[in-house]
Amino acid sequence: MILLLSFDVKSTLVKSQRPLMVIAGRGAAAAVSVQVTLPPVASPLQNQLIFADQRLEIVYPVIQRFKNLITSDPLNITSSWIGTDICKYKGFYCESPPDNKSAIALASIDFNGFQLSSPTLVGFLDLLPDLALFHANSNNFSAMDGLSFLDIRYNFFSGSVPPELFAKDLDALFLNNNNFMTRLPDDIGATHVEYLTLANNKFFGPIPRGIAKALSGLSEILLLDNMLSGCLPYELGLLKEAVVFDAGNNNLTGPLPFSLGCLEKLEVLNFAGNLLYGSVPDVLCGLKNLMNLSLSDNYLTQAGPSCMRLIKNGVLDVRKNCIPGSHFRDQWLSAQRSLRVQGIVHTRIRIHRFPVGFLISVLQLLNWLLHLLNHSLEMIVVEFQLLNYK
């Protein structure tokens, strides 16, 4: 039998029909028509482009596709996104990657103030393998679905943070160690972020009550070393997944809310260096997983029995407060002396244990030597008696 296959080969540049003869035996011939679509073939022009590094060649089509998605460019920014020298595109910055100092890669993008509009960033940010920083204030990107982790810490960024950033569905948002000066938005919790780090900036205003919206996943929030003020909202007690909450060295005032006693997973809580007053809720000190509770440098005036136990155990620090009475001071000093004495006694035991053991070993060695000497003397006596017998 002779089988005749006719392939209709299609691509963006090639169209042809050619028969393929397959000899399978004797008999009648059968004709079958099959259509096969091949992947697009690169144009000769694209093959002729020369890039400074293969890493830049990889991101070139990604940038060009994103350029075609932009619906508004009032400053004509994208007119510079032409050619192979990607490092000269407006808003694009290149550096040598950490793993290869001789290479060059697209390291950061700064679209701040460009007023670009695009329906999505998917297929752009997620396809730039070496990108470490993306800055896009004053733009209109309708979707950031591909972004789950934003880390711009330890830079020199200043000014305000776009409120819509806190509304993105991120897993982690790290803005710490910059010079941002802005009020925390009321919808700070709308992001459902798990790790929120705003430390070492100049954020001001109260901790928003809307932070409770993040209770579904927020496990770590760092607000220390800012200029936050106002009272602590009772909604903090709704952060059921919180493990670490640090708002030390701010200007927070008012009492500690009793709702903090609902944070069953809490391990570290820091409100040191604020203007808090009132009592330390005993229900807070009763949390089972609490490992470090720092409330020093405030104006607290009372601590309950559970808190006293934490002081003795070194878990609770309430130094430099206004808790009156010698009873409290004696408890604190007694706890410190007790820990110090225990350490000294333990040290002494360890110091003197070695000489005693050494002395016992020496005595055992002397006893063994005496036994050996006695045995040797007995052998000498026996030998002497044998000689006399002969």
N, C-alpha and C positions, 0 to 999 in steps of 0.2 A: 504494500500500500504506500502511496506517495501522499504525504500531508503537506498542503500548501498553506502557509500562514502569511497574511498580509498585515504588516504593522503600520499604523498611522502615527508617526512619531511627532509629538508637538512640544515645543518649548517657546520661549519668548523670542528666540532668534532663528529657530530652525523649523521648517516644515518639510517633510519628505515622505514619500511612499515607496517602499521597496519590498519585494517578495523575499521570503526566507524559505528555501527549499530544505526539507528534512526528509531523508530517505529512511523509511521505516520498514520496507519490505515490498512485496509485489502486490498489485491490485489497482483498484481505481483510485483516482486522485480526489482529495477532498479539500475544499478551500474554506478557510475560517478567517474572518476579519476581526482584528483586535486593536483597540486604541490604547496606547500607553502615553501618559503625560510625564515628561521628564521635568526635573526641577529647573528653575530659571538659570540660564547661563550668564555669567558675568559679562558685561559689555567690554569691548576692547578698551574703551576710555578708562573704566575703573581699574582694569588690570595695569594700565600705564601710570597710575598714581603712585608717587613715591613718598613714603612717610619716614619721619626721623626714627621711629621705633615701632615695632610690631604692636605694642600696646596701644599706640595711637591709631593704628590701622584698624584695630578691633572696634574702637569706640566711634570711628568716623561714621559708619552707616547708622549707628544709634542716634548720633546727634542730628544727622540729616533727616531721619524719620521724625524726630521730635520737632525739628524746624518746620516740617510740613504740617504738623498738628497745631502750630501756633495760629490763633485766630485774630490776635491783635498785637501789634508791635508799633506803638505810636512814636517811639524814639528810633525806629529803624535799626535796632540792635542786631537783628539776624542778618543784615546785609554783610556783616563781617564774617559770617559763618560759611566761608567759601574757601576751597582749596585744602591742601593737606597739612598746612601749618596750624594745627588745632590750638596750639599754645598761644596764638595771636588772636583767636576768637574772643570777642568781647564777653567777659564774664567767666572765661575758662582759664584755669591756671595749672601749670604743669610743675612737677617736681620729680626727683629721683625716688623710686620706691625704696623702702627700708631693706628689702631683700636683694637689691641690685643697684648699687650706686652709679653704675655706668649707664643704666637705662633711663628712660624718661616716660612719664605716664601722666594722665589727667588726674590730678590730686584733689582739686577743689573747684567749686562753682559758686560764684557770687552774682546773683541776679538782683541784688538789692536795689530797688528804685527803678527797675527796668520797665515796669508796668506791662509785663507780658501777660497774655491770656492763653490758656490751654485747657482743654477739657479733662486732661489727665496727665499724671507723671509716670504712670505705669508704662513699662517698656522703655523708660528713659533712666531714671535713677537706679532701678534694680538691675540694669544691664551695664553699669559702669563699674568694673571690678576693682579699680584702684581709688575710687572716690572716697575721701575722708571727711569732706566738709561740704555742706550744701546750705547756702544762705540766700533767702528769697523773700525778704520783706518787700512790701508794696508791689505785689504782683497778684494775679488772679488765676490761680491754679485750682480748678474745681475739685480735683480729687488727688489725694495722696495715699491711695490704697496700698501702694507698694512699700510705704515707709512705716516701719514698726520700731525702729531704734534710732533716736536722734541724739547725738553726742557732740556738743560743741564746747565742752568744758576746757578750762585752762587756755583761754584766748584773751583778747583785749576788746571784746565786743561791748558796746555801750548803748545807751538809749533805752528805748522801750522794747518789750517783747510783744509781737502781734497776739492779741487775745485769742484769735482763731487757732493759734498753735496749741493751746490747752484743750481745744475741742477735738483734736485729732485722736484717732483710736490707736495710740502708741502703747508699746510694751514698756519702753524705758525712755525717759526724757532727762538728759543731763545738761544743765545750763550752768553748773557751778563754776566758781572762780573766773568770773568775768566782771564787768562793771555795769550790768543792767540796772537801770533805775526806773522802776515802774510799779504800779499798784497791782497786786494779785487780783485777777479777774474773779468775779463771782462764780463762774463756771469752771473753776480750776479742776474740779473733780470729773468733768464730763469726758475726759480722755480715757478713763478706766485704766490708767497707767499702773504698772506694778512697781516701778522704781522711779521716784520723782526726786531729783536732786537740784535744788536751787541755791545751795549754800554759797557763802562768800560772794555776795552781790550787794545790791542796795535796794532790794525789794522793800516796799513800805506798805502801810495800811494793815488792817486786821487779817487774820487767817479767815478766809471766806467760809461761811457756813455751808456753801455748796460743795465743800470738800467731801461730804458724805456720799456724793454720787459715785465716788471712786471706791466705795467699800467692797465692790465685787472682786477686786484683785490687788488693791494697794497694800504692799507689804513693807515698803521702806520709803520714808519721806524725810528728806534732810533740808531744813530751812534755817540752819544755824548761821550766825554771823551775817545778819541782814539788819534792816531797820523796821521790822514788823512791830506793830503796836496794837492796842485794843485788848479786849478780853478774849480768853480762850472759849471757843464755841462748844456747847455741849455735844454737838454733832461729831466731835472727835471720837466719842465713845461708840460711834457706829462703824468705825473702821475695823471691822472684825478680823481682817487678815493681817493687820499691822503687826510687824515684828520689831521694827526700829522706827522711832519717832524722835527726831532731834530738832529742837527749835531754840537751842541755847544762844546766848549773847544777842538778844534782841531787846525790844522795849515793851514786851507783853506785860499786861497787868491784870488785876482781878484775882479771884480765887481759882484754885484747881477744880475743874468740874468733876463731880462724883461719877459721871459717866465714864471716866477713864478706867474705872474698875471693871468695865465690860470688855476690855481688850485682853481676852484670855490668852492670846498668842504672843503678847508683848514681852520682849526680852530686854530692850533698851529704851529708856525714856529720859530725855534730857531737856530740862527747862532752866538750867543754870544761867546766871547772869541776866535775869530779867527783873521785873518789878512786881512779881506775884506776892500776894498777901493772903492771910487767913490760915486755915489749918491744912495739914496734909491728910487727905482722905484715907482713913484706915482701910477702906475697901480697895484702894489702889495698892497699898502695901501688902494686901493679901493675895495678889496675883501669883499664881504658882510658878510661872515661867520667868518671872522677873529676875534679871541678873545684874542690872545696873540702873539705878534710879538716882539721877543727879539733879538736886534742887538747890544747890549752893548759890550764894550771892543773890538772895531775894529778901522779902520782908515777911516770911511765914512766921506764924506765932504759936503754932501748936502741932504736936505729933502724937498719934495714938499708940496703943500697945503693939500692934502689928508693925508699925513703923519703927518702934524702938528695937524690935528684934532684928529688923533689917539693918539698923545702924550698928548693932553689935556684930552682925555678920559681914559688915563692910559693903553691903549692897546699896544702902541709902546714904547719900551725902547731903547733909543739910547745914553745913558750915556757913558762917556769915549770914545768919538769919536773925530773927527777933524772937526766937522761942525762949521764954523767960524761965527763971527758977534754977537753983543750983542742982535740982534733981536731974534735969536734962543734961547739964554739963557734966555732972558726976557720972551719969550713965555713959556719956560719950567718952570721957577720960578713962573710966573704968574699963570700957570695952577696948580702948586703945592699949591701956596698960596690960590688960589680960592677954591680948594678942602678942604684945611685946615680950611679956614674961614667958609666955609659952614658947616663943621663938628662942629666947635666951636659954631656958631650961633644956629645950630640945638640942640646942647647939652644944651646951655643956655636956649633955649625955653623949652626944656624938664625939666630942673632943676626948672625953675620958674613957670611952669604950675601947679605943684602940690601945692605950697603954696597959689596961687590965688584961686584955686578950693577949697582948704581947708577953706580959709577965707569965701568964699561964703557959704559953708556948715554951718559954725559956725553962720553966720548972719541969715541964714534961721532957724537954730535951736533956736536962741534967739528970733526971730520973733514968732515962734510957741509957745515958752514958755510965751512970753508976751500975746499972744492971749489966751492961756490957763489961765493965771493969771487973765486977764480981765474977762473971762467967769466965773471964780470962784468967783470973786468979785460981779458980777451981781447976781449970785445965792445966795450969802450971803445976799445981799441987799433984795432980794425977800423974803428970809426966815425971815429976820428981820421985814419986813412989815407985813407978815402973823401973826407973833407973836403979833405985836401991834394991829392988827385987832381983834384978839381973845380977 
